[in-house]
């Protein structure tokens, strides 16, 4: 039996953990065991089982073997999953600074690193991938008062390192970004910092693999007003033309992160993004609009 295609690069353990979790969940369902019954048989908590099946924790080969034995999995599949379990312990480039990341964000970074296309709608702030250092520092210093300067420095460095996602020579990600006009008018860090940030948007938006479009106030009601900010992450396809990972929706809230990958949830956000795209200015008009906002703020 062939194993899942684990994406190459510095994706860390996020993708292998999600793949392993789905395989084990499918095996449990085929064995017709509930999560609760399986947890009792394995002498684990239901919470641990849930974390495993949702790809939120690494797993030892011995644990995988115990689960496969319970689920009566074939020997070849058991061996494949034990090998995959070793991949769940790999670490991404950001893990050295995991202690300063918001809860759950390391999972997002692993998915972002593996993505082939990222579609994002932002209603209030420039997306982290496109932020300048001074803009990012202004947000982090204001949003977490009392944080030590060293912690802020490390978080800013991580944010700047993420820019390699669309500048790297091998497999640069395709970015499609929709910005609310609100973002262009809010002088985060003061006019000077904001003008620098707006000029950066123009520079990045000129790249072949990056599209930045603005949805203006005059567009009126659109699904972005109802959905709030979100990110759609799409992954490379296999040799058979199938996605190596299911498209995932990420929403970053004030009290935590939300990951959605059920087909109905993804479809609703794809419809919202399509509606936003329809209400946007064109790429050329958007960059012109951003330039006008920069000139206005520079007065």
MOTAVEN-V146534 format. One record per pair of residues at least 12 apart in sequence whose C-alpha atoms are under 6 Angstrom apart, sorted by sequence separation. I is the first residue (numbers start at 1). GAP is how many residues later the second one is. If there is no record, write none. Layout:
# MOTAVEN-V146534
I_GAP / I_GAP
This chain:
# MOTAVEN-V146534
248_12 / 234_13 / 248_13 / 233_14 / 233_15 / 232_16 / 232_17 / 64_18 / 231_18 / 231_19 / 230_20 / 61_21 / 230_21 / 61_24 / 59_26 / 25_28 / 58_30 / 21_31 / 22_31 / 58_31 / 21_32 / 21_33 / 21_34 / 129_34 / 178_34 / 180_34 / 174_35 / 175_35 / 176_35 / 177_35 / 178_35 / 179_35 / 180_35 / 181_35 / 178_36 / 18_37 / 17_38 / 31_40 / 28_43 / 223_49 / 138_51 / 117_56 / 116_57 / 117_57 / 118_57 / 119_57 / 120_57 / 121_57 / 122_57 / 123_57 / 117_58 / 119_58 / 125_58 / 124_59 / 219_60 / 132_65 / 215_65 / 214_66 / 214_67 / 213_70 / 17_71 / 16_72 / 214_72 / 213_73 / 13_75 / 13_76 / 3_77 / 13_77 / 12_78 / 13_78 / 12_79 / 12_80 / 11_81 / 10_82 / 202_85 / 14_93 / 14_96 / 198_96 / 12_98 / 11_99 / 195_99 / 11_102 / 11_103 / 123_106 / 191_106 / 122_107 / 121_108 / 121_109 / 120_110 / 120_111 / 119_112 / 119_113 / 118_114 / 118_115 / 117_117 / 115_118 / 116_118 / 115_119 / 116_119 / 115_120 / 116_120
